[in-house]
């Protein structure tokens, strides 16, 4: 099972730069080990405010207890709080490793919330979702839609996308067949230096 984990680190006052560097070095080494085991799949940095230190990670684990054991064993956990979100299988997901990453494109996490208007006929709903599935396949083939998961809340899904910039992504999202039924929340990402996916990025 896959999980999205938001990891927020707060270094205690009085901690020396040498101590911080030592813990971060151990964290990077341990992350490489977890990546080799298939437990850490991706790491990103979201937009940060002054003094913030956050990472978003894609993890694989058997269940929440197994995930917690993985997170608890990471060196930075002594200063860090973790917020995991279980990710369910989405029928339109291209699948891990299917869509190549491109260095010239920015990655984005997009929460998509679908609300079918009251009174919409079942055949109309079926047609709309069928067209959305077909478009998702096209966008994956174009290298735009990288992954897609179901979120725990009904009607909510999470997509990993890549585009030249934010305006290009917004144009793609607004052209989706379900666009009139969608609310989206977009988080631009930068690549983390310990990202296991870095070796898969094409120039």
Protein Blocks (a to p, Z undefined) as FASTA:
>chain_A
ZZdddddddddehiafklmmmmmmmmmmmmmmmmmnomambdcdddddehiacddddddd
fblmlmmmmmmmpmklmmcccddddddddfklgbghklccdfkbccddddddddddehia
fklmmmmmmmmmmmmmmmmmnomambdcddfbghiacdddddfblmlmmmmmmmpmklmm
pccddddddddfklmklmmpcZZ
